[in-house]
Amino acid sequence: MRPGEPHMEAAQLPALDAALRTGPFHLALRAAIAARRLPLHRVQHHLSRQGIKVGVTSLSYWQQGARRPQRAESMRAVRALEEILQLPEESLIRLLGPLGNPVAARRPAARSYRSLVRASGVLERLLGELGSPLDGGLHTVGRHERVRIGAHRELLGRDSQLIVRAARDGVDRYVAVHHGDPGCAPAEVAVHALENCRTGRVRWDGGTGVLVAELLFDTWLRAGETHLFRYGFEDGTAGPSTEYVRGFGGAGGQYALQVRFADTALPLRCHRFAQQSTAAPRAGRQELALSGHHHSVHLVEPQVRAGLLGIGWEWE
């Protein structure tokens, strides 16, 4: 410790010890900086004295979980941070790799970019089998989705209420898409037509967990006419879930997403995020408070744009 620098805050040491044991990295780093009572510009100053160039913005992103150190220079900075923040050797760096990271070992496999691209190709094939493009001549005016997470942390199911407007005459159906969590069994997923629609043809792909289902209207829509309907998927076939993501091919209307957790399986924390595409980094991270009564979190986007929106959560 350098003269004039504050000592560790004793009251914050238990929280820091717990974060260093279980992670994730950004919480451990945040706890260490808070316990050391160092502003980020001072942390950056200490790094620069060791010849390591890391911006204050990057440090902020690291402790918020918006980005993770990956480059060799960043890893060098993490090792230096262990010394600057008076932490045990390897205590931060181990939280970044799969080896020795108890949190990563328990976390279910996330979908990789390659798997998402593969799923996109499968979706195109399944839609082709139904002879229907994804939009089907409908513009979405509003969508409200409710996602249910079960007692075993699994995606139990979801239901969606949509208001759509016909872009041309003669539209009489909507094609719904369900992409289950890794390891799901789409053949066992049930489709429910809940209001103002009925189930038509259903197709799925076991390798990617993608399922598409026709929802048939009882009337032909004329151009400009609107229709309100509701449907749902019952899943529960995969392991622990850590996020729900909705993709949008273009600009649309309002979108609301609610995720509700079982009383006996509550996450440690939740956040919303956005992506311009599956290949782009996630941005717009915002912590979400879990409702004490309904055990749920939600987001509302008044006017969606092309890209992805979602809610993620972390288990203990």
PLY file of the C-alpha trace (Angstrom):
ply
format ascii 1.0
element vertex 316
property float x
property float y
property float z
element edge 315
property int vertex1
property int vertex2
end_header
0.00 0.00 0.00
1.30 3.45 -0.91
1.38 6.31 1.61
-1.80 8.33 1.57
-3.92 5.51 0.12
-6.86 4.34 2.28
-6.92 0.96 4.01
-9.48 -1.74 3.36
-12.92 -1.05 4.81
-13.40 -3.75 7.48
-17.20 -3.72 7.10
-16.87 -4.59 3.42
-14.40 -7.45 3.80
-16.99 -10.26 4.25
-18.76 -9.24 1.04
-15.43 -9.05 -0.76
-14.36 -12.49 0.49
-17.63 -14.01 -0.72
-17.35 -12.34 -4.13
-13.79 -13.58 -4.57
-14.87 -17.12 -3.74
-17.92 -17.39 -5.99
-17.63 -14.54 -8.52
-18.65 -13.46 -11.02
-15.61 -11.40 -11.96
-17.35 -8.02 -12.22
-18.88 -8.30 -8.74
-15.54 -9.32 -7.22
-13.78 -6.41 -8.90
-16.49 -3.97 -7.82
-16.33 -5.22 -4.22
-12.53 -4.95 -4.16
-12.56 -1.37 -5.48
-15.27 -0.40 -2.99
-13.41 -2.02 -0.07
-10.19 -0.23 -1.09
-12.12 3.07 -1.47
-10.19 3.93 -4.63
-11.85 6.02 -7.36
-11.39 4.60 -10.84
-9.04 7.37 -11.94
-6.69 6.40 -9.08
-6.87 2.74 -10.13
-6.00 3.80 -13.66
-3.11 5.89 -12.32
-1.63 2.90 -10.47
-1.92 0.78 -13.62
-0.21 3.42 -15.74
2.71 3.53 -13.27
3.26 -0.12 -14.17
3.13 0.65 -17.90
-0.38 -0.74 -18.35
-2.82 1.35 -20.37
-6.47 0.79 -19.45
-9.07 3.54 -19.70
-11.41 4.55 -16.90
-14.31 3.63 -19.19
-12.97 0.09 -19.59
-12.53 -0.26 -15.83
-16.10 0.92 -15.36
-17.38 -1.59 -17.93
-15.42 -4.38 -16.22
-16.93 -3.74 -12.80
-20.44 -3.36 -14.27
-20.23 -6.64 -16.20
-20.80 -4.86 -19.54
-17.44 -6.18 -20.81
-14.88 -8.75 -19.71
-11.08 -8.54 -19.98
-9.95 -10.76 -22.84
-6.83 -9.38 -24.55
-3.34 -10.16 -23.24
-2.88 -6.56 -22.08
-6.20 -6.73 -20.23
-5.18 -9.93 -18.47
-1.94 -8.24 -17.45
-4.03 -5.42 -16.03
-6.15 -7.86 -14.01
-3.05 -9.39 -12.42
-1.82 -5.89 -11.59
-5.19 -5.06 -10.06
-4.77 -7.95 -7.63
-1.65 -6.22 -6.29
-3.08 -2.70 -6.37
-6.26 -3.75 -4.57
-4.35 -5.91 -2.06
-5.96 -9.16 -3.15
-4.58 -12.71 -3.04
-2.68 -13.76 -6.13
-4.88 -15.31 -8.85
-8.06 -14.30 -6.97
-9.42 -12.19 -9.85
-7.80 -13.87 -12.83
-9.29 -17.28 -11.96
-12.80 -15.83 -12.23
-12.24 -15.09 -15.91
-11.42 -18.60 -17.08
-13.35 -21.87 -17.08
-10.68 -23.59 -14.99
-10.98 -22.99 -11.29
-14.12 -20.88 -11.69
-16.87 -22.43 -9.57
-19.48 -20.08 -11.00
-18.62 -20.91 -14.61
-18.67 -24.60 -13.80
-22.26 -24.36 -12.61
-23.47 -22.07 -15.38
-25.37 -23.77 -18.22
-23.85 -23.55 -21.66
-24.79 -20.33 -23.42
-25.63 -20.22 -27.09
-22.58 -19.37 -29.15
-22.67 -17.10 -32.19
-22.13 -20.18 -34.37
-25.13 -21.96 -32.82
-27.30 -18.87 -33.36
-26.29 -18.72 -37.02
-27.11 -22.41 -37.37
-30.49 -21.84 -35.72
-31.15 -19.01 -38.15
-30.56 -21.37 -41.08
-32.84 -23.99 -39.52
-35.56 -21.38 -39.01
-35.39 -20.43 -42.67
-35.77 -24.09 -43.65
-38.73 -24.68 -41.32
-40.50 -21.57 -42.57
-39.92 -22.81 -46.09
-41.64 -26.10 -45.21
-44.66 -24.08 -44.09
-44.49 -21.91 -47.20
-44.53 -18.78 -45.07
-42.11 -15.87 -44.55
-41.47 -14.86 -40.96
-43.62 -11.70 -41.04
-46.40 -13.38 -43.10
-47.72 -10.02 -44.29
-48.28 -8.73 -40.74
-46.83 -5.75 -38.91
-46.62 -6.01 -35.13
-48.26 -3.07 -33.36
-47.67 -4.39 -29.85
-46.36 -7.53 -28.14
-46.50 -8.53 -24.47
-44.61 -11.66 -23.45
-44.72 -13.43 -20.09
-41.94 -15.93 -19.38
-42.16 -18.41 -16.48
-39.08 -19.90 -14.80
-39.72 -23.04 -12.75
-38.56 -24.38 -9.41
-35.60 -26.13 -11.08
-34.57 -22.86 -12.78
-35.85 -24.14 -16.12
-37.83 -22.27 -18.76
-41.29 -23.62 -17.97
-43.02 -21.73 -20.73
-44.16 -18.42 -22.09
-47.27 -16.84 -23.48
-47.53 -13.93 -25.88
-50.28 -11.45 -26.63
-49.95 -9.67 -29.98
-51.70 -6.88 -31.81
-50.92 -7.08 -35.53
-51.91 -5.08 -38.60
-52.26 -6.65 -42.05
-49.94 -5.21 -44.69
-52.03 -6.71 -47.52
-55.37 -8.37 -48.13
-55.94 -12.03 -47.37
-53.73 -12.60 -44.32
-55.17 -15.31 -42.07
-52.29 -16.68 -40.00
-49.22 -15.91 -37.93
-46.11 -18.08 -37.55
-44.78 -18.22 -33.97
-41.18 -19.20 -33.22
-39.85 -20.84 -30.04
-36.12 -21.29 -29.47
-35.62 -23.42 -26.37
-32.61 -23.33 -24.08
-29.61 -25.57 -24.89
-30.57 -29.20 -24.39
-34.31 -28.71 -24.83
-36.52 -31.27 -26.59
-38.71 -29.33 -29.05
-40.72 -32.44 -29.90
-42.05 -32.35 -26.32
-42.91 -28.63 -26.35
-46.67 -27.99 -26.42
-48.24 -25.15 -28.41
-51.42 -23.54 -27.07
-53.72 -21.22 -29.00
-55.16 -19.19 -26.13
-57.31 -16.50 -27.70
-58.59 -15.53 -31.18
-56.51 -18.18 -32.98
-56.13 -21.93 -33.38
-53.07 -24.13 -33.87
-52.12 -25.17 -37.40
-49.02 -27.00 -38.60
-46.02 -27.37 -36.26
-42.43 -28.09 -37.28
-39.26 -28.40 -35.18
-35.55 -29.21 -35.27
-34.12 -31.29 -32.43
-30.51 -30.23 -32.97
-31.09 -26.51 -32.43
-34.24 -26.53 -30.29
-36.14 -24.37 -32.81
-39.88 -24.86 -33.19
-42.30 -23.00 -35.47
-46.09 -23.13 -35.25
-48.89 -21.74 -37.38
-51.58 -19.82 -35.53
-54.67 -19.59 -37.71
-57.18 -16.75 -37.48
-60.91 -17.28 -37.92
-61.09 -14.49 -40.47
-59.20 -13.11 -43.45
-57.69 -9.71 -42.68
-57.85 -6.88 -45.19
-54.94 -4.47 -45.59
-54.83 -2.12 -42.60
-57.06 -4.25 -40.36
-55.79 -5.22 -36.92
-56.10 -8.45 -34.97
-55.44 -9.28 -31.30
-54.57 -12.85 -30.33
-52.73 -14.82 -27.67
-50.75 -18.06 -27.72
-48.27 -19.93 -25.55
-45.53 -22.57 -25.44
-45.10 -25.08 -22.60
-41.47 -26.20 -22.43
-39.68 -27.29 -19.24
-37.44 -29.72 -21.17
-34.02 -28.05 -20.72
-31.70 -27.30 -17.81
-31.27 -24.06 -15.87
-32.10 -20.93 -17.86
-30.13 -17.69 -17.57
-31.80 -15.34 -20.07
-34.66 -14.72 -22.46
-34.00 -12.90 -25.73
-36.40 -11.62 -28.41
-35.16 -10.74 -31.91
-36.71 -8.08 -34.14
-36.16 -8.03 -37.89
-37.07 -4.36 -38.19
-38.72 -1.43 -36.48
-42.03 -2.18 -34.82
-44.42 -1.19 -32.08
-44.32 -1.52 -28.32
-42.69 -4.54 -26.69
-43.08 -5.60 -23.05
-41.33 -8.59 -21.51
-42.01 -9.98 -18.05
-40.02 -12.82 -16.47
-41.56 -14.47 -13.42
-39.62 -16.83 -11.12
-40.86 -19.66 -8.92
-41.01 -18.79 -5.23
-38.40 -21.43 -4.44
-35.92 -20.43 -7.18
-35.11 -16.73 -7.11
-32.10 -15.25 -8.94
-29.44 -13.16 -7.25
-29.81 -10.31 -9.73
-31.42 -9.47 -13.07
-30.65 -7.04 -15.88
-31.91 -5.98 -19.29
-29.69 -5.73 -22.37
-29.80 -4.99 -26.08
-27.81 -6.07 -29.15
-27.77 -4.69 -32.67
-27.24 -8.25 -33.96
-26.17 -11.67 -32.68
-22.59 -10.83 -33.66
-22.56 -7.43 -31.91
-21.56 -6.88 -28.28
-24.32 -6.44 -25.74
-25.08 -2.90 -24.66
-27.66 -0.92 -22.73
-27.25 -3.05 -19.61
-29.55 -1.94 -16.81
-30.11 -3.64 -13.48
-33.71 -4.69 -12.79
-35.22 -4.95 -9.32
-37.09 -8.16 -8.52
-40.66 -7.54 -7.40
-41.10 -8.78 -3.83
-44.73 -9.84 -4.32
-44.79 -11.40 -7.78
-41.07 -12.36 -7.96
-40.82 -10.91 -11.44
-38.93 -8.34 -13.50
-39.92 -6.63 -16.73
-38.86 -4.27 -19.48
-40.90 -2.04 -21.77
-39.65 -0.71 -25.12
-42.07 1.87 -26.58
-40.78 1.51 -30.16
-38.55 -1.46 -30.99
-35.77 -1.31 -33.56
-34.03 -4.07 -35.48
-31.88 -6.19 -33.18
-32.35 -8.08 -29.94
-33.76 -7.24 -26.52
-33.64 -9.44 -23.49
-33.49 -10.00 -19.77
-30.68 -11.98 -18.14
-30.30 -13.24 -14.59
-27.69 -14.85 -12.36
-28.21 -17.77 -9.98
-26.47 -18.21 -6.66
0 1
1 2
2 3
3 4
4 5
5 6
6 7
7 8
8 9
9 10
10 11
11 12
12 13
13 14
14 15
15 16
16 17
17 18
18 19
19 20
20 21
21 22
22 23
23 24
24 25
25 26
26 27
27 28
28 29
29 30
30 31
31 32
32 33
33 34
34 35
35 36
36 37
37 38
38 39
39 40
40 41
41 42
42 43
43 44
44 45
45 46
46 47
47 48
48 49
49 50
50 51
51 52
52 53
53 54
54 55
55 56
56 57
57 58
58 59
59 60
60 61
61 62
62 63
63 64
64 65
65 66
66 67
67 68
68 69
69 70
70 71
71 72
72 73
73 74
74 75
75 76
76 77
77 78
78 79
79 80
80 81
81 82
82 83
83 84
84 85
85 86
86 87
87 88
88 89
89 90
90 91
91 92
92 93
93 94
94 95
95 96
96 97
97 98
98 99
99 100
100 101
101 102
102 103
103 104
104 105
105 106
106 107
107 108
108 109
109 110
110 111
111 112
112 113
113 114
114 115
115 116
116 117
117 118
118 119
119 120
120 121
121 122
122 123
123 124
124 125
125 126
126 127
127 128
128 129
129 130
130 131
131 132
132 133
133 134
134 135
135 136
136 137
137 138
138 139
139 140
140 141
141 142
142 143
143 144
144 145
145 146
146 147
147 148
148 149
149 150
150 151
151 152
152 153
153 154
154 155
155 156
156 157
157 158
158 159
159 160
160 161
161 162
162 163
163 164
164 165
165 166
166 167
167 168
168 169
169 170
170 171
171 172
172 173
173 174
174 175
175 176
176 177
177 178
178 179
179 180
180 181
181 182
182 183
183 184
184 185
185 186
186 187
187 188
188 189
189 190
190 191
191 192
192 193
193 194
194 195
195 196
196 197
197 198
198 199
199 200
200 201
201 202
202 203
203 204
204 205
205 206
206 207
207 208
208 209
209 210
210 211
211 212
212 213
213 214
214 215
215 216
216 217
217 218
218 219
219 220
220 221
221 222
222 223
223 224
224 225
225 226
226 227
227 228
228 229
229 230
230 231
231 232
232 233
233 234
234 235
235 236
236 237
237 238
238 239
239 240
240 241
241 242
242 243
243 244
244 245
245 246
246 247
247 248
248 249
249 250
250 251
251 252
252 253
253 254
254 255
255 256
256 257
257 258
258 259
259 260
260 261
261 262
262 263
263 264
264 265
265 266
266 267
267 268
268 269
269 270
270 271
271 272
272 273
273 274
274 275
275 276
276 277
277 278
278 279
279 280
280 281
281 282
282 283
283 284
284 285
285 286
286 287
287 288
288 289
289 290
290 291
291 292
292 293
293 294
294 295
295 296
296 297
297 298
298 299
299 300
300 301
301 302
302 303
303 304
304 305
305 306
306 307
307 308
308 309
309 310
310 311
311 312
312 313
313 314
314 315
